[in-house]
Amino acid sequence: MIFQVHERTHTPHDPLTAALGRPVSPDDGLTEYTVVAHWPGLDSYTLEDEQKVWTSAQWADHLEDPLLEHPFAASPTEDRRAILHLHARLHHDDRDLSSAEWAEVAHRLARAAGIEVPGDEHGCRWIAVQAQLGHLDLIANLIRLDGEWNTQPAGVLQRLSVEARRIEGDLRLTPAPTAPQPQAPIPPVPTATGHLASVLSQLADEHAGPLATVRSLIEHTAHRIARQPGATRPDTAHRLELIARRLHAIQQDLDTTAVHLSVVRPSVAPAPPAVRSATHRSP
């Protein structure tokens, strides 16, 4: 079993699209044979007589809700990209797994990744999608039900690797080839010259900057309003989209200014001329 942890995203739509192999839609229905596992607290969100089959758009909205319910939740580095996407695939010679086996794999990987903690009633929302042969996609929102950010355990990649090896042994799967771990790059030493450029870059950062957080919330709100009933929804959603575009333009202007500032070198005053020692001869 080979797994891959993708870069986190602001919304679950792209990860869910990749998992399904088709765009997220309000018209399709994902049964328990596609969504093979999910966070334990989901049952409390559905009534006994409520439909058990959700569309992919409904699943995306369900995973996205904590971003809107807790607009100020962020990682310790002020990162608002809360959607985690873990992809696992079997060896091409492996047998087909049953839905129950895929569910077991999903829960074990979720626990190894620190997404599911037994007994935690305020954990993360997550689902496991098995829509393509031999592939499993686990999509989670790292914002917990209590509004706190779910900090994953240290060495999470090593934990996932160890659990994947255990799953291979328990389910009689083909072991994945081992590869040497890449060396972490040495970060450059910050200089006083680039400090101001760094401040502007942080403001303009597309992933963790404060403007990106505000723009993401506005885009999410526009997306949700556009799908709500009401005569004014297209106009309101359009105005919000224009506001988001203006914020994006401001981010680009700040980024351009940061780049320009980083290449400007402070002027250095010329060194004073060397003082020559005069040799006085006695008359």
VEXDOTI-220689 format. One line per field, with one value per residue (C-alpha): x, y, z; residue in one letter; residue number from 1. Coordinates in Angstrom, 1 decimal. Layout:
c1	[X / ...]
c2	[Y / ...]
c3	[Z / ...]
residuo	[A / ...]
num	[NUM / ...]
This chain:
c1	[0.0 / 1.4 / -0.1 / 0.4 / -0.6 / -1.5 / -1.0 / -3.9 / -6.6 / -9.2 / -12.2 / -13.0 / -14.2 / -10.9 / -9.9 / -13.4 / -13.3 / -10.0 / -11.3 / -14.4 / -12.7 / -15.4 / -16.6 / -18.6 / -22.3 / -25.7 / -27.3 / -25.3 / -25.8 / -22.9 / -23.9 / -22.2 / -20.3 / -18.6 / -18.3 / -17.1 / -16.3 / -16.8 / -16.4 / -18.4 / -20.4 / -22.1 / -25.1 / -26.1 / -26.5 / -29.1 / -32.6 / -33.9 / -36.2 / -33.8 / -32.2 / -29.1 / -27.7 / -26.1 / -24.9 / -21.2 / -22.1 / -23.8 / -20.7 / -18.5 / -20.8 / -20.7 / -16.9 / -16.7 / -19.2 / -16.6 / -14.7 / -17.8 / -18.9 / -15.5 / -14.1 / -11.1 / -9.9 / -6.4 / -3.3 / -0.5 / 1.1 / -2.1 / -2.9 / -6.6 / -6.1 / -8.0 / -8.9 / -6.6 / -6.4 / -4.8 / -4.7 / -3.8 / -3.6 / -3.0 / -0.4 / -1.8 / -1.4 / -3.4 / -6.9 / -10.0 / -10.9 / -14.5 / -16.3 / -15.8 / -12.0 / -11.8 / -13.7 / -11.2 / -8.3 / -9.9 / -10.4 / -6.9 / -5.3 / -7.5 / -6.4 / -2.7 / -3.1 / -4.6 / -7.9 / -9.9 / -9.3 / -11.5 / -13.8 / -13.3 / -16.8 / -15.5 / -13.2 / -12.9 / -15.3 / -13.9 / -15.0 / -13.3 / -14.1 / -13.5 / -14.7 / -11.8 / -10.5 / -7.7 / -7.8 / -8.9 / -9.2 / -9.6 / -10.7 / -10.9 / -11.5 / -8.9 / -11.2 / -12.8 / -16.4 / -15.4 / -13.7 / -10.1 / -7.5 / -6.7 / -2.9 / -1.7 / 0.8 / 4.5 / 6.0 / 2.6 / 4.2 / 6.2 / 3.0 / 1.1 / 4.0 / 4.1 / 0.3 / 0.3 / 2.9 / 0.6 / -2.4 / -0.4 / 0.4 / -3.1 / -4.9 / -2.2 / -1.4 / 1.8 / 4.4 / 5.2 / 8.9 / 10.8 / 12.6 / 15.1 / 13.6 / 14.6 / 16.8 / 15.0 / 16.3 / 18.3 / 16.3 / 18.1 / 19.4 / 17.1 / 18.7 / 17.7 / 17.4 / 14.6 / 12.7 / 10.2 / 9.8 / 9.0 / 6.3 / 4.6 / 5.0 / 3.2 / 0.3 / 0.1 / 0.5 / -2.1 / -2.2 / -1.8 / -2.0 / -4.8 / -6.1 / -6.3 / -8.4 / -10.8 / -11.0 / -11.6 / -14.5 / -16.1 / -15.8 / -17.3 / -20.2 / -20.8 / -20.8 / -23.3 / -25.6 / -25.7 / -27.2 / -29.8 / -33.4 / -34.3 / -34.7 / -31.6 / -29.2 / -27.4 / -26.9 / -25.6 / -23.3 / -22.0 / -21.2 / -19.3 / -17.3 / -16.3 / -15.1 / -13.1 / -11.5 / -10.5 / -8.9 / -7.0 / -5.8 / -4.6 / -2.7 / -1.0 / 0.0 / 1.5 / 3.4 / 4.8 / 5.9 / 7.5 / 9.5 / 10.6 / 11.6 / 13.6 / 15.8 / 16.5 / 19.9 / 20.4 / 22.9 / 26.3 / 28.1 / 31.6 / 34.3 / 36.4 / 39.7 / 42.6 / 44.6 / 48.3 / 50.8 / 53.1 / 56.8 / 58.3 / 62.0 / 63.8 / 65.2]
c2	[0.0 / 3.4 / 6.5 / 10.2 / 13.2 / 16.1 / 19.7 / 21.0 / 23.1 / 25.7 / 23.7 / 20.0 / 20.3 / 19.6 / 16.6 / 15.1 / 15.7 / 13.9 / 11.0 / 10.6 / 11.1 / 13.5 / 17.0 / 17.4 / 17.6 / 18.2 / 15.5 / 12.3 / 10.1 / 8.5 / 5.3 / 3.4 / 1.5 / 4.8 / 6.6 / 3.5 / 5.2 / 8.5 / 10.2 / 8.5 / 11.7 / 11.9 / 9.7 / 12.5 / 14.9 / 12.7 / 11.8 / 8.2 / 9.0 / 11.2 / 10.1 / 8.1 / 8.8 / 12.2 / 13.9 / 14.7 / 18.4 / 17.7 / 15.8 / 18.7 / 21.2 / 18.9 / 18.9 / 22.6 / 23.7 / 24.0 / 26.6 / 28.8 / 28.0 / 28.9 / 31.7 / 32.4 / 28.9 / 28.4 / 26.3 / 27.4 / 29.1 / 31.0 / 28.7 / 28.4 / 25.5 / 23.0 / 20.3 / 17.3 / 14.8 / 11.5 / 9.1 / 5.4 / 2.9 / -0.8 / -2.7 / -3.6 / -7.3 / -7.0 / -8.6 / -6.4 / -5.4 / -5.6 / -2.5 / -3.7 / -4.1 / -0.6 / 0.8 / -0.9 / 0.6 / 4.1 / 4.0 / 2.7 / 5.4 / 8.1 / 7.1 / 7.0 / 10.5 / 11.8 / 12.6 / 10.1 / 9.7 / 7.1 / 8.6 / 12.2 / 13.6 / 16.9 / 15.6 / 16.2 / 15.6 / 13.2 / 10.7 / 7.9 / 7.6 / 4.4 / 5.4 / 4.1 / 0.6 / 0.0 / 3.6 / 5.1 / 8.9 / 10.2 / 13.8 / 15.6 / 19.0 / 19.8 / 22.3 / 20.3 / 20.5 / 22.7 / 25.2 / 24.2 / 23.3 / 19.6 / 19.4 / 16.2 / 14.1 / 14.5 / 12.2 / 11.7 / 10.4 / 7.8 / 6.8 / 6.4 / 4.4 / 2.0 / 1.5 / 0.9 / -1.9 / -3.4 / -3.2 / -4.9 / -7.8 / -8.1 / -8.0 / -10.0 / -7.2 / -6.6 / -4.6 / -1.2 / -0.6 / 1.4 / 4.6 / 6.8 / 9.8 / 13.0 / 15.4 / 18.5 / 21.7 / 24.1 / 27.3 / 30.5 / 32.8 / 35.9 / 39.2 / 42.7 / 43.8 / 41.3 / 41.9 / 44.4 / 42.3 / 39.3 / 41.3 / 42.2 / 38.6 / 37.3 / 39.7 / 38.6 / 34.9 / 33.0 / 30.1 / 31.5 / 35.3 / 37.2 / 38.6 / 35.0 / 34.0 / 36.9 / 36.2 / 32.5 / 33.3 / 35.7 / 33.1 / 30.4 / 32.7 / 33.6 / 29.9 / 29.1 / 32.1 / 31.3 / 27.9 / 29.3 / 30.0 / 33.7 / 36.3 / 38.4 / 35.5 / 35.9 / 39.7 / 39.2 / 36.3 / 38.4 / 41.4 / 39.1 / 37.6 / 41.1 / 41.9 / 38.7 / 39.7 / 43.1 / 41.5 / 39.2 / 42.2 / 43.8 / 40.5 / 40.6 / 44.3 / 43.5 / 40.5 / 42.6 / 45.3 / 42.7 / 41.3 / 44.8 / 45.6 / 42.4 / 43.3 / 46.8 / 47.0 / 49.6 / 52.2 / 51.9 / 55.1 / 55.2 / 54.4 / 57.4 / 57.7 / 56.1 / 58.5 / 58.4 / 58.8 / 61.7 / 61.3 / 64.4 / 65.0 / 67.1 / 70.2]
c3	[0.0 / -1.0 / 0.6 / -0.2 / 2.0 / -0.3 / 0.4 / 2.4 / 0.7 / 1.7 / 0.4 / 0.0 / -3.6 / -5.3 / -3.1 / -3.5 / -7.3 / -7.5 / -5.3 / -7.5 / -10.8 / -11.8 / -10.7 / -7.5 / -8.4 / -6.6 / -8.7 / -8.0 / -5.0 / -3.1 / -1.4 / 1.4 / -1.3 / -2.3 / 1.1 / 2.9 / 6.3 / 8.1 / 11.4 / 14.2 / 15.1 / 11.7 / 12.8 / 15.2 / 12.2 / 10.4 / 11.6 / 11.5 / 8.6 / 6.7 / 3.5 / 3.9 / 0.5 / 0.1 / -3.2 / -3.6 / -3.2 / 0.1 / 1.3 / 0.3 / 2.1 / 5.2 / 5.3 / 4.6 / 7.3 / 10.1 / 8.1 / 8.1 / 11.6 / 13.1 / 10.8 / 13.1 / 13.7 / 12.3 / 12.7 / 15.1 / 12.0 / 11.2 / 8.3 / 7.4 / 4.9 / 7.0 / 4.4 / 4.7 / 1.8 / 2.3 / -0.7 / -0.5 / -3.3 / -3.5 / -5.6 / -9.0 / -8.1 / -4.9 / -4.6 / -4.5 / -1.0 / 0.3 / 1.6 / 5.2 / 4.6 / 3.0 / 6.0 / 8.3 / 6.3 / 6.5 / 10.3 / 10.9 / 8.7 / 10.3 / 13.8 / 12.7 / 11.2 / 14.5 / 12.7 / 14.7 / 18.4 / 20.1 / 22.7 / 21.5 / 21.0 / 19.5 / 16.8 / 13.1 / 10.3 / 7.8 / 5.1 / 3.2 / -0.5 / -2.5 / -6.0 / -8.1 / -8.2 / -5.7 / -4.4 / -1.1 / -0.4 / 3.2 / 3.3 / 6.6 / 8.1 / 10.7 / 12.5 / 15.3 / 16.4 / 19.4 / 17.0 / 18.0 / 15.4 / 15.3 / 15.7 / 14.2 / 16.2 / 15.7 / 13.1 / 11.4 / 8.2 / 10.1 / 12.0 / 8.7 / 7.2 / 10.2 / 10.1 / 6.3 / 6.8 / 9.5 / 7.2 / 4.5 / 6.8 / 8.3 / 4.9 / 3.1 / 0.7 / -1.3 / 0.7 / -0.7 / -1.7 / 0.8 / -0.2 / 1.7 / 3.4 / 1.7 / 3.7 / 4.9 / 3.2 / 5.4 / 5.7 / 4.6 / 7.3 / 7.4 / 6.8 / 7.9 / 4.2 / 3.5 / 6.7 / 5.3 / 2.2 / 4.4 / 6.2 / 2.9 / 1.7 / 4.8 / 4.2 / 0.5 / 1.2 / -0.7 / 1.8 / 5.3 / 4.9 / 6.6 / 3.3 / 2.0 / 5.0 / 4.5 / 0.7 / 1.3 / 3.7 / 1.2 / -1.6 / 0.6 / 1.5 / -2.2 / -3.1 / -0.4 / -1.1 / -4.8 / -4.0 / -1.5 / -2.7 / -3.0 / -5.7 / -4.7 / -4.4 / -7.8 / -7.3 / -3.7 / -4.7 / -7.6 / -5.4 / -3.0 / -5.9 / -7.0 / -3.4 / -3.4 / -6.8 / -5.4 / -2.4 / -4.7 / -6.7 / -3.5 / -2.6 / -6.0 / -5.6 / -2.2 / -3.5 / -6.4 / -3.9 / -1.7 / -4.7 / -5.7 / -2.1 / -1.8 / -4.7 / -3.6 / -1.8 / 0.8 / -0.2 / 1.5 / 2.4 / 1.0 / 3.4 / 4.5 / 2.7 / 4.5 / 6.6 / 5.5 / 8.3 / 7.4 / 8.1 / 9.5 / 9.1 / 11.6 / 10.1]
residuo	[M / I / F / Q / V / H / E / R / T / H / T / P / H / D / P / L / T / A / A / L / G / R / P / V / S / P / D / D / G / L / T / E / Y / T / V / V / A / H / W / P / G / L / D / S / Y / T / L / E / D / E / Q / K / V / W / T / S / A / Q / W / A / D / H / L / E / D / P / L / L / E / H / P / F / A / A / S / P / T / E / D / R / R / A / I / L / H / L / H / A / R / L / H / H / D / D / R / D / L / S / S / A / E / W / A / E / V / A / H / R / L / A / R / A / A / G / I / E / V / P / G / D / E / H / G / C / R / W / I / A / V / Q / A / Q / L / G / H / L / D / L / I / A / N / L / I / R / L / D / G / E / W / N / T / Q / P / A / G / V / L / Q / R / L / S / V / E / A / R / R / I / E / G / D / L / R / L / T / P / A / P / T / A / P / Q / P / Q / A / P / I / P / P / V / P / T / A / T / G / H / L / A / S / V / L / S / Q / L / A / D / E / H / A / G / P / L / A / T / V / R / S / L / I / E / H / T / A / H / R / I / A / R / Q / P / G / A / T / R / P / D / T / A / H / R / L / E / L / I / A / R / R / L / H / A / I / Q / Q / D / L / D / T / T / A / V / H / L / S / V / V / R / P / S / V / A / P / A / P / P / A / V / R / S / A / T / H / R / S / P]
num	[1 / 2 / 3 / 4 / 5 / 6 / 7 / 8 / 9 / 10 / 11 / 12 / 13 / 14 / 15 / 16 / 17 / 18 / 19 / 20 / 21 / 22 / 23 / 24 / 25 / 26 / 27 / 28 / 29 / 30 / 31 / 32 / 33 / 34 / 35 / 36 / 37 / 38 / 39 / 40 / 41 / 42 / 43 / 44 / 45 / 46 / 47 / 48 / 49 / 50 / 51 / 52 / 53 / 54 / 55 / 56 / 57 / 58 / 59 / 60 / 61 / 62 / 63 / 64 / 65 / 66 / 67 / 68 / 69 / 70 / 71 / 72 / 73 / 74 / 75 / 76 / 77 / 78 / 79 / 80 / 81 / 82 / 83 / 84 / 85 / 86 / 87 / 88 / 89 / 90 / 91 / 92 / 93 / 94 / 95 / 96 / 97 / 98 / 99 / 100 / 101 / 102 / 103 / 104 / 105 / 106 / 107 / 108 / 109 / 110 / 111 / 112 / 113 / 114 / 115 / 116 / 117 / 118 / 119 / 120 / 121 / 122 / 123 / 124 / 125 / 126 / 127 / 128 / 129 / 130 / 131 / 132 / 133 / 134 / 135 / 136 / 137 / 138 / 139 / 140 / 141 / 142 / 143 / 144 / 145 / 146 / 147 / 148 / 149 / 150 / 151 / 152 / 153 / 154 / 155 / 156 / 157 / 158 / 159 / 160 / 161 / 162 / 163 / 164 / 165 / 166 / 167 / 168 / 169 / 170 / 171 / 172 / 173 / 174 / 175 / 176 / 177 / 178 / 179 / 180 / 181 / 182 / 183 / 184 / 185 / 186 / 187 / 188 / 189 / 190 / 191 / 192 / 193 / 194 / 195 / 196 / 197 / 198 / 199 / 200 / 201 / 202 / 203 / 204 / 205 / 206 / 207 / 208 / 209 / 210 / 211 / 212 / 213 / 214 / 215 / 216 / 217 / 218 / 219 / 220 / 221 / 222 / 223 / 224 / 225 / 226 / 227 / 228 / 229 / 230 / 231 / 232 / 233 / 234 / 235 / 236 / 237 / 238 / 239 / 240 / 241 / 242 / 243 / 244 / 245 / 246 / 247 / 248 / 249 / 250 / 251 / 252 / 253 / 254 / 255 / 256 / 257 / 258 / 259 / 260 / 261 / 262 / 263 / 264 / 265 / 266 / 267 / 268 / 269 / 270 / 271 / 272 / 273 / 274 / 275 / 276 / 277 / 278 / 279 / 280 / 281 / 282 / 283]
